[in-house]
Amino acid sequence: MNGKIMIEQVKILSDTQLGVVVFRRNKQARKYIIRLKSHTVYVTIPDKGTYREAENFFIKSRNLLLEKKAELSANTVSPVDEMNLRKQARAYLPSKLAELAKLHRFEYQSVRIRKSKTRWGSCSSKGTISLSFYLMLLPHYLIEYVLLHELCHTVRMNHSPAFWELLDSYTQGKAKLLQKELRNYKIP
């Protein structure tokens, strides 16, 4: 920087439906980029781009942004709902996991209920099964599938063909089908 002060060039607009729209220049950007974060839209302008082109890019993308914002709002869970989901999960998931483990002769060390937004569940090498309380938003058969999936990890700590074969033996050969269906659900 050789003692020069760098001032980021930013332009801020207000959109009646989308809220704040921040236009900012990035010398490393090769194209115009739009991101929706919380209640703010960020438009990145490449070094050789103009604010006018960026505004036109924003206008062309506006309907898509409105759809994305509506989708994000629909997937938002209020703090009260989160608290209720956590209570339901603590009351239901550990006992259901224990029931399935006993039925299929699996062993695990402990179970944790967490606010995981990236995974429905996980299993540590020490046998601790962590479950997202957002599981309570799934149909019961998919909850059971996730629990069985994690229990199978107590035997096979990977997603090898042997793991899927083991899981298939507990899901009537539907492990991959259930996994595919689970991908249709997003954690809020």
C-alpha positions in Angstrom: 0.0 0.0 0.0 3.1 2.3 0.3 1.5 4.7 2.8 -1.6 5.4 0.6 -5.0 5.3 2.2 -7.4 2.9 0.4 -11.0 4.0 0.5 -13.6 1.4 -0.5 -16.0 2.8 -3.0 -19.5 2.0 -1.8 -22.9 3.1 -2.9 -26.0 2.3 -0.9 -29.6 2.2 -2.1 -32.9 1.3 -0.5 -35.3 -1.1 -2.1 -38.9 -1.1 -0.8 -39.1 -5.0 -0.8 -35.5 -6.1 -0.5 -34.2 -3.5 1.9 -30.7 -2.2 1.8 -28.7 -2.7 -1.4 -24.9 -2.2 -1.1 -22.9 -1.7 -4.3 -19.2 -2.1 -3.8 -16.2 -2.4 -6.0 -13.7 -5.3 -5.9 -10.5 -5.1 -7.9 -10.2 -8.9 -7.9 -13.8 -9.6 -9.1 -14.0 -10.6 -12.8 -17.8 -10.2 -13.0 -20.8 -8.7 -11.3 -21.9 -10.7 -8.3 -25.1 -10.5 -6.2 -25.4 -12.0 -2.7 -28.3 -11.9 -0.3 -27.2 -12.0 3.3 -29.8 -11.5 6.1 -31.8 -8.4 5.0 -29.1 -6.9 2.8 -28.2 -7.3 -0.9 -24.6 -7.0 -1.8 -23.7 -6.2 -5.4 -20.0 -6.6 -6.3 -18.7 -4.5 -9.1 -15.6 -5.7 -11.0 -12.7 -3.3 -11.4 -13.7 -2.3 -15.0 -17.4 -2.3 -14.2 -19.6 0.7 -13.7 -22.3 1.5 -11.1 -24.8 1.9 -13.9 -24.1 -1.6 -15.2 -24.3 -2.9 -11.6 -27.7 -1.3 -11.1 -28.9 -2.8 -14.4 -27.6 -6.2 -13.2 -29.4 -5.7 -9.9 -32.7 -4.8 -11.7 -32.5 -7.9 -13.9 -31.8 -10.1 -10.8 -34.5 -8.5 -8.6 -37.3 -11.0 -9.1 -34.9 -13.9 -8.4 -33.7 -12.1 -5.2 -37.3 -11.6 -4.1 -38.0 -15.3 -4.5 -34.8 -16.2 -2.6 -35.7 -13.8 0.2 -39.2 -15.3 0.4 -37.7 -18.8 0.5 -35.3 -17.7 3.3 -38.1 -16.2 5.3 -40.2 -19.4 4.9 -37.3 -21.4 6.3 -36.7 -19.2 9.3 -37.6 -20.7 12.7 -38.4 -18.2 15.5 -36.6 -18.5 18.8 -39.8 -19.8 20.5 -40.2 -22.5 17.8 -36.5 -23.3 18.2 -37.0 -23.8 22.0 -40.0 -26.0 21.3 -38.1 -28.1 18.8 -35.2 -28.5 21.2 -37.7 -29.7 24.0 -39.4 -32.1 21.6 -36.0 -33.4 20.4 -34.7 -34.0 23.9 -37.9 -35.8 24.8 -38.1 -38.0 21.7 -34.7 -38.6 20.0 -32.7 -40.2 22.8 -35.4 -42.7 23.6 -36.0 -43.5 19.9 -32.2 -43.9 19.4 -32.0 -46.2 22.4 -35.0 -48.2 21.1 -33.4 -48.7 17.7 -30.0 -49.5 19.1 -31.6 -52.2 21.4 -33.7 -53.6 18.5 -30.8 -53.9 16.1 -28.0 -54.6 18.7 -26.0 -51.4 18.2 -23.9 -49.8 21.0 -23.1 -46.2 21.4 -21.7 -44.2 24.3 -23.9 -41.1 24.5 -26.2 -38.9 22.6 -26.2 -35.1 22.2 -28.9 -32.8 20.9 -27.5 -29.8 19.1 -28.5 -26.9 17.0 -26.6 -28.1 14.0 -27.5 -26.3 10.8 -25.1 -28.3 8.5 -25.8 -31.9 9.5 -28.8 -33.9 10.6 -26.5 -36.0 12.7 -23.0 -37.3 13.2 -21.2 -40.0 15.1 -17.7 -39.6 16.7 -15.1 -42.4 16.8 -15.8 -42.6 20.5 -19.4 -43.5 19.9 -21.0 -40.2 20.7 -24.0 -39.5 18.4 -24.9 -35.9 17.9 -28.3 -35.0 16.5 -29.7 -31.8 15.3 -33.0 -30.8 17.0 -34.2 -29.7 13.5 -34.7 -33.5 12.9 -38.1 -32.9 14.5 -39.2 -31.1 11.3 -38.8 -34.3 9.3 -41.3 -37.0 8.7 -40.9 -39.8 11.3 -39.5 -42.4 8.8 -36.7 -40.0 7.8 -35.9 -39.3 11.5 -35.6 -43.1 11.9 -33.4 -43.3 8.8 -31.0 -40.6 10.2 -30.9 -42.4 13.6 -30.1 -45.7 11.9 -27.5 -44.0 9.7 -25.7 -42.7 12.7 -26.0 -46.1 14.5 -24.4 -47.8 11.5 -21.5 -45.4 11.9 -20.8 -47.0 15.3 -19.8 -50.1 13.2 -18.4 -48.4 10.1 -17.0 -44.9 10.4 -17.2 -44.1 6.7 -19.5 -44.1 3.7 -17.9 -47.1 2.0 -20.0 -49.7 0.1 -19.8 -51.9 3.2 -21.4 -49.0 5.2 -24.3 -48.7 2.7 -24.8 -52.4 2.6 -25.1 -52.4 6.4 -27.5 -49.6 6.4 -29.5 -51.2 3.6 -29.9 -54.3 5.8 -31.8 -52.1 8.3 -33.8 -50.1 5.8 -35.2 -52.8 3.6 -32.7 -52.0 0.9 -33.8 -48.3 0.7 -30.8 -46.5 2.2 -29.8 -44.6 -0.9 -33.4 -43.8 -1.8 -34.0 -42.4 1.7 -30.7 -40.5 1.6 -31.8 -38.9 -1.7 -35.2 -38.0 -0.2 -33.5 -36.5 2.8 -31.6 -34.1 0.5 -35.0 -32.5 -0.4 -35.2 -31.1 3.1 -33.1 -28.1 4.2 -32.1 -27.3 7.7 -33.6 -23.8 8.5 
